Amino acid sequence: RDSGIAVTMIDGLSDGLPGVPPAAALDPEVRALMPPDVLDPPDEARCLRTAKALGSKMLNVAAYRGVVVPVEEMAQALRGLSRRAAAQGVGIAIEFIPESGIPDIHRARQVWEACAEPNCGLMVDMFHLCRSGGTVEDLRRLPPGAIAGVQISDRDPGPYVHVPMGGRLLPGDGGLPLVELVTAALENNLGAIVDLEVLNADLNALSLDEATRRLAAAAKSWREVFESLKPH
């Protein structure tokens, strides 16, 4: 607060949904790429406690590394989590990730609609949306207010080999139609939380201060482009 920084979202809870195997079941080569908090993630109580301590009103949740389970089974777990979070004044954003128990926007919508809790919405990570074949039209077809959060990064166009926790570019450095995607997301919910999520080896190699400067500069530059090009 003293620095003028607000924590918009706690990201996140990755072991609170069904179908997620223990980290020990991961392929050793994949496990070696994962940061400690992915292999030993904070539980629900810690995530909610952290949200309260830092004044965040949103907790992001994903079935990362999980397998697909029946929609109602996933929705039931999400429903209980949403109600417990609501009791602490925290909203839930459910994120779809191709390598997860909720692999795309279509499955995420099914689970969200079956959950039907007022404090639960969708997290749209533009990187995952495009990797899973999602489009601007998929965003436009969502019920109004479905989107709770947006995560922005870019990537090179053309064939792509996914590297866990990497491969993302600063917005504007790749070929994703970010202006159209973000515009569609904000048309769904102007109050959605919008964050950068840029994971790559180049940024990881920098000091925290330098990485932050580059992210801030990219965000400012891209926002200026977005504001000049978005439909009015």
C-alpha positions as CSV (number, residue, x, y, z in Angstrom):
1,R,0.0,0.0,0.0
2,D,2.8,2.4,0.9
3,S,4.3,1.8,-2.6
4,G,1.0,2.3,-4.4
5,I,0.9,-1.4,-5.3
6,A,-2.3,-3.4,-5.2
7,V,-2.5,-7.2,-5.2
8,T,-5.3,-7.8,-7.8
9,M,-5.3,-11.6,-7.6
10,I,-3.8,-14.6,-5.8
11,D,-2.6,-17.0,-8.4
12,G,-3.2,-19.5,-7.4
13,L,-4.8,-22.7,-6.1
14,S,-3.8,-25.7,-8.1
15,D,-4.7,-28.7,-5.9
16,G,-8.2,-27.8,-4.9
17,L,-10.1,-29.6,-7.8
18,P,-10.5,-33.3,-8.5
19,G,-8.4,-35.2,-11.0
20,V,-5.0,-33.6,-10.1
21,P,-2.3,-36.2,-9.4
22,P,0.4,-35.8,-6.9
23,A,3.6,-34.0,-8.1
24,A,5.5,-37.2,-7.7
25,A,3.6,-38.7,-10.6
26,L,5.0,-36.1,-13.0
27,D,7.6,-37.0,-15.6
28,P,11.0,-36.2,-14.0
29,E,12.0,-34.0,-16.9
30,V,8.8,-32.0,-16.6
31,R,9.2,-31.9,-12.8
32,A,12.6,-30.3,-13.2
33,L,11.1,-27.4,-15.1
34,M,8.6,-26.6,-12.3
35,P,9.1,-24.0,-9.6
36,P,8.7,-25.2,-6.0
37,D,5.3,-23.6,-5.5
38,V,3.9,-25.7,-8.4
39,L,5.3,-28.9,-7.1
40,D,4.3,-28.1,-3.5
41,P,1.4,-25.7,-4.0
42,P,-0.2,-23.7,-1.2
43,D,-3.6,-25.2,-0.1
44,E,-6.9,-23.5,0.0
45,A,-6.6,-22.2,3.5
46,R,-3.3,-20.5,2.8
47,C,-4.5,-19.0,-0.5
48,L,-7.6,-17.5,1.2
49,R,-5.6,-16.3,4.2
50,T,-3.1,-14.6,1.8
51,A,-5.9,-13.0,-0.2
52,K,-7.3,-11.5,3.0
53,A,-3.9,-10.3,4.3
54,L,-3.0,-8.6,1.0
55,G,-6.4,-7.2,0.3
56,S,-7.0,-9.2,-2.9
57,K,-10.6,-9.9,-3.9
58,M,-9.9,-12.8,-6.3
59,L,-8.3,-16.2,-6.1
60,N,-7.4,-18.0,-9.4
61,V,-8.0,-21.7,-9.5
62,A,-6.8,-24.3,-12.0
63,A,-6.9,-28.1,-12.4
64,Y,-3.2,-27.9,-13.5
65,R,-1.7,-31.3,-14.4
66,G,-5.1,-32.8,-13.8
67,V,-7.2,-35.2,-15.9
68,V,-10.7,-34.4,-17.3
69,V,-13.4,-35.6,-14.9
70,P,-17.2,-35.3,-15.3
71,V,-18.5,-31.8,-15.4
72,E,-20.7,-32.1,-12.3
73,E,-17.9,-33.6,-10.3
74,M,-15.6,-30.7,-11.1
75,A,-18.5,-28.2,-10.6
76,Q,-19.4,-29.6,-7.2
77,A,-15.8,-29.1,-6.0
78,L,-15.8,-25.6,-7.5
79,R,-19.1,-24.8,-5.9
80,G,-17.9,-25.7,-2.4
81,L,-14.7,-23.7,-2.9
82,S,-16.6,-20.7,-4.2
83,R,-19.0,-20.7,-1.2
84,R,-16.1,-20.9,1.3
85,A,-14.3,-18.1,-0.5
86,A,-17.4,-16.0,-0.6
87,A,-17.6,-16.2,3.2
88,Q,-14.3,-14.4,3.3
89,G,-15.2,-11.8,0.6
90,V,-13.1,-13.5,-2.1
91,G,-14.1,-14.3,-5.7
92,I,-13.0,-17.3,-7.6
93,A,-11.7,-17.3,-11.2
94,I,-11.4,-20.7,-12.9
95,E,-8.6,-21.0,-15.4
96,F,-8.5,-23.4,-18.4
97,I,-5.1,-24.8,-19.4
98,P,-4.6,-27.3,-22.3
99,E,-2.6,-29.6,-20.0
100,S,-5.2,-29.8,-17.3
101,G,-8.5,-31.1,-16.2
102,I,-10.2,-28.0,-17.7
103,P,-8.4,-27.9,-21.1
104,D,-10.3,-25.2,-23.0
105,I,-12.8,-22.4,-22.8
106,H,-15.7,-24.7,-23.8
107,R,-15.1,-27.1,-20.8
108,A,-14.5,-24.1,-18.5
109,R,-17.9,-22.6,-19.5
110,Q,-19.6,-26.0,-18.8
111,V,-18.1,-26.2,-15.4
112,W,-18.7,-22.6,-14.6
113,E,-22.4,-22.8,-15.6
114,A,-22.9,-26.0,-13.6
115,C,-21.2,-24.4,-10.6
116,A,-23.6,-21.4,-10.8
117,E,-22.1,-19.5,-7.8
118,P,-22.3,-15.7,-8.1
119,N,-18.7,-15.0,-7.0
120,C,-17.2,-17.4,-9.6
121,G,-16.1,-16.5,-13.1
122,L,-13.7,-17.5,-15.9
123,M,-10.1,-16.6,-16.1
124,V,-9.1,-16.1,-19.7
125,D,-5.4,-16.4,-20.2
126,M,-4.9,-15.3,-23.8
127,F,-1.9,-17.6,-24.2
128,H,-3.9,-20.7,-23.2
129,L,-6.9,-19.5,-25.1
130,C,-5.0,-19.5,-28.4
131,R,-3.0,-22.7,-27.7
132,S,-6.3,-24.5,-27.1
133,G,-7.8,-23.3,-30.3
134,G,-10.0,-20.6,-28.8
135,T,-11.0,-17.5,-30.7
136,V,-12.4,-14.0,-30.4
137,E,-15.8,-15.4,-31.3
138,D,-15.6,-17.8,-28.3
139,L,-15.2,-14.9,-26.0
140,R,-18.1,-13.0,-27.7
141,R,-20.4,-16.0,-27.2
142,L,-19.9,-16.1,-23.4
143,P,-22.8,-14.9,-21.3
144,P,-22.3,-11.3,-20.1
145,G,-20.2,-11.1,-17.0
146,A,-18.7,-14.6,-17.3
147,I,-15.1,-13.3,-17.4
148,A,-13.6,-12.5,-14.1
149,G,-10.0,-12.1,-15.1
150,V,-7.7,-11.7,-18.1
151,Q,-4.0,-12.6,-18.3
152,I,-2.1,-11.1,-21.2
153,S,1.0,-12.4,-22.9
154,D,2.0,-12.9,-26.6
155,R,3.7,-15.6,-28.6
156,D,5.2,-16.2,-32.0
157,P,2.7,-17.1,-34.7
158,G,2.9,-20.5,-36.5
159,P,3.8,-23.9,-35.1
160,Y,4.5,-23.9,-31.4
161,V,6.0,-26.5,-29.0
162,H,4.8,-25.8,-25.5
163,V,7.4,-25.4,-22.8
164,P,5.9,-25.4,-19.3
165,M,6.4,-22.1,-17.5
166,G,7.9,-20.5,-20.5
167,G,7.6,-19.5,-24.1
168,R,5.6,-16.3,-23.6
169,L,6.4,-12.9,-25.1
170,L,5.7,-9.4,-23.9
171,P,2.5,-8.1,-25.4
172,G,3.1,-6.7,-28.8
173,D,6.2,-8.8,-29.4
174,G,4.3,-11.7,-31.0
175,G,1.5,-12.4,-33.3
176,L,-1.6,-12.9,-31.2
177,P,-4.6,-10.6,-32.0
178,L,-4.5,-9.2,-28.5
179,V,-6.4,-6.0,-29.3
180,E,-9.4,-8.0,-30.5
181,L,-9.1,-10.6,-27.8
182,V,-8.9,-8.1,-24.9
183,T,-11.6,-5.9,-26.4
184,A,-14.0,-8.9,-26.6
185,A,-13.1,-9.8,-23.0
186,L,-13.8,-6.3,-21.7
187,E,-17.0,-6.1,-23.6
188,N,-18.0,-9.2,-21.7
189,N,-17.1,-7.6,-18.3
190,L,-15.5,-4.2,-18.1
191,G,-14.7,-4.9,-14.5
192,A,-12.6,-7.9,-15.2
193,I,-9.1,-7.9,-13.6
194,V,-6.5,-7.6,-16.3
195,D,-2.9,-8.7,-15.6
196,L,0.3,-9.5,-17.4
197,E,1.6,-13.0,-17.2
198,V,4.8,-13.3,-19.1
199,L,6.8,-16.4,-18.4
200,N,10.1,-16.9,-20.3
201,A,13.8,-17.6,-19.7
202,D,15.0,-14.2,-20.7
203,L,13.0,-12.4,-18.0
204,N,13.9,-15.1,-15.5
205,A,17.5,-14.3,-16.1
206,L,17.1,-10.6,-15.2
207,S,17.1,-9.0,-11.8
208,L,13.6,-8.4,-10.3
209,D,14.0,-4.7,-10.8
210,E,15.0,-5.0,-14.5
211,A,12.3,-7.6,-15.3
212,T,9.7,-5.3,-13.7
213,R,10.9,-2.3,-15.7
214,R,10.6,-4.2,-18.9
215,L,7.2,-5.5,-18.1
216,A,6.0,-2.0,-17.1
217,A,7.4,-0.5,-20.3
218,A,5.8,-3.2,-22.4
219,A,2.5,-2.8,-20.6
220,K,2.5,1.0,-21.1
221,S,3.4,0.7,-24.8
222,W,0.9,-2.0,-25.5
223,R,-1.9,-0.2,-23.7
224,E,-1.3,2.9,-25.8
225,V,-1.6,0.8,-28.9
226,F,-4.7,-0.9,-27.5
227,E,-6.4,2.4,-26.7
228,S,-5.7,3.8,-30.1
229,L,-6.9,0.7,-32.1
230,K,-9.8,-0.7,-30.0
231,P,-13.3,-0.2,-31.3
232,H,-15.2,2.7,-29.8
